[in-house]
Amino acid sequence: MLLQDRFRMELIQIPETLEENDEFISNPSCRDTIYMTIDFYKKAGFAPPWIGYYAKQNDCYVGGAGFKGEPINGAVEIAYATFEKYRKQGIGTEICRQLVELSLRKDPAIRITARTLPEESFSTKILKKNAFEFTGLVNDPEDGDVWEWEFKPAK
C-alpha cells in the first residue's frame, strides 16, 4: 500500500437525529459512540461544521472526531479518537490534522484548542505532531483538571 493511500481518509458528518443515522447505529464500530454524539447535539446544538464525524478509511470506520460545540470567543475545541483495532498506525494524527484543516477552512482566524488528561500519552503525541503547544493546566467542569493545548502553526 502506498503511503498516500494509507492516509486517504475522510471525515463523514454525523447527522443530527437518530433517524438519520441508521448506517452508524448498525455499524459495530460506531454503535457505542453514536448515541453519545446525538445526546451531545441536544446539549450543545447542531451547527455544521462544528459537529461530530466518523473517520472513514478504505470503506472502514477507523475513529471518531468532532468539535465540542460552536466557537466561543473565537476559539473552538477539538476531540478525536481512534477505534482500538486501528491504533498506533498514525490514524489519530491524521484525524486531528483533518479537524484542524476543517476549522481553518471555515475560519482562518480561529483559535483551535484541545484537552487531554494531565499526563504524557498518545493524545499528547498526536497534538504535538499537529503543531499544538501545551498552554497549561485548566479545570474542566466535566473532566476536572486537564492539560490544555493550542494549535500554533509555524509562521
Secondary structure, 3 states (H helix, E strand, C coil): CCHHHHCCEEEEECCCCHHHCHHHHCCCCCHHHHHHHHHHHHHHCCCCCCCEEEEEECCEEEEEEEECCCCECCEEEEEEEECHHHCCCCHHHHHHHHHHHHHHHHCCCCEEEEEECCCCCHHHHHHHHCCEEEEEEEEECCCEEEEEEEECCCC
